[in-house]
Amino acid sequence: MVRFVRLMLVLCLLAIPLQGFGEGATEGAGARKVRVNVKPEYPEVARRLAIHGIVQLKVKVSGEGTVRSVEVVGGNPVLVQSAVDAVKKWRYEATGKESLEPVRFAFD
């Protein structure tokens, strides 16, 4: 029980600077602009269990702007699949060359 309380405290402290992000809020911090931005669905199991958190991804984008692959950098496994499914539907501006773009989703 003490371990659980400590874990919950750490998770709450990690979430404090992220207030202001809404459910499924996204932040594309890379150099390329996102043209089509699909927000992730908040998983029902996460909603029932009041699971919140951040999912961080690295997205490989083709020169034409389509998502070629997604690598999970971190995040709660309950939230990860929803974030990956959403970002696979994104479209970036075309630049003619491939790039790696960081993406961050906050579920709260």
C-alpha positions in Angstrom: 0.0 0.0 0.0 2.8 2.4 0.9 4.5 1.7 -2.5 1.2 2.5 -4.3 0.8 5.8 -2.4 4.4 6.7 -3.3 3.9 5.9 -6.9 0.7 8.0 -7.1 2.5 10.9 -5.4 5.3 10.7 -7.9 2.8 10.6 -10.8 0.9 13.6 -9.5 4.1 15.6 -9.0 5.2 14.8 -12.6 1.8 16.0 -13.9 1.9 19.4 -12.2 3.9 21.3 -14.8 1.7 19.8 -17.5 -1.6 21.3 -16.3 -3.1 23.4 -19.0 -2.9 20.5 -21.5 -6.4 19.2 -22.0 -7.4 15.6 -22.6 -5.5 14.3 -25.6 -3.7 17.6 -26.1 -0.9 17.4 -28.5 2.3 19.2 -29.0 4.4 18.8 -32.1 7.7 20.4 -31.2 9.5 19.4 -34.4 10.5 21.6 -37.3 7.7 20.5 -39.6 4.2 21.8 -39.4 1.3 19.4 -38.9 -1.3 19.8 -41.6 -3.7 17.1 -40.3 -3.8 16.5 -36.6 -6.0 13.7 -35.2 -6.4 13.7 -31.4 -6.2 10.4 -29.6 -9.2 8.9 -27.9 -9.0 8.6 -24.2 -9.1 4.8 -23.6 -12.2 3.8 -21.6 -10.1 1.6 -19.2 -7.9 4.7 -18.5 -11.0 6.8 -17.9 -12.5 4.2 -15.5 -9.3 3.8 -13.6 -8.5 7.6 -13.6 -5.2 7.0 -15.4 -3.5 10.2 -16.6 -0.1 10.8 -18.1 2.1 11.7 -20.9 3.0 9.7 -24.0 6.1 10.7 -25.9 6.7 9.5 -29.4 9.3 9.9 -32.2 7.6 10.0 -35.6 9.5 9.3 -38.8 7.9 11.4 -41.5 8.4 10.9 -45.3 9.3 13.8 -47.6 5.7 13.9 -48.7 4.5 14.4 -45.2 3.0 11.0 -44.3 3.9 9.1 -41.1 6.3 6.2 -42.0 6.8 4.9 -38.5 6.3 5.6 -34.8 8.6 4.9 -31.9 7.4 5.0 -28.4 9.8 7.0 -26.2 7.8 6.8 -23.0 4.4 6.7 -21.4 1.8 4.7 -19.6 1.1 1.5 -21.6 -2.6 1.9 -21.2 -2.4 5.2 -23.1 0.3 4.4 -25.6 -1.7 2.6 -28.2 -4.3 5.4 -28.5 -1.5 7.9 -29.0 0.2 5.8 -31.7 -3.1 5.1 -33.5 -3.8 8.9 -33.6 -0.4 10.0 -34.8 -0.4 7.4 -37.6 -3.2 9.5 -39.1 -1.3 12.7 -39.0 -0.1 14.5 -42.1 2.8 16.9 -42.1 3.8 19.6 -44.6 5.8 18.2 -47.6 9.5 19.1 -47.5 11.0 16.7 -50.0 13.1 14.9 -47.3 12.5 12.5 -44.4 12.6 13.8 -40.9 12.2 12.6 -37.3 9.6 14.6 -35.3 9.0 14.5 -31.5 5.3 14.3 -30.5 3.9 14.5 -27.0 0.4 13.7 -25.9 -1.0 14.6 -22.4 -4.0 12.6 -21.1 -5.6 14.3 -18.2 
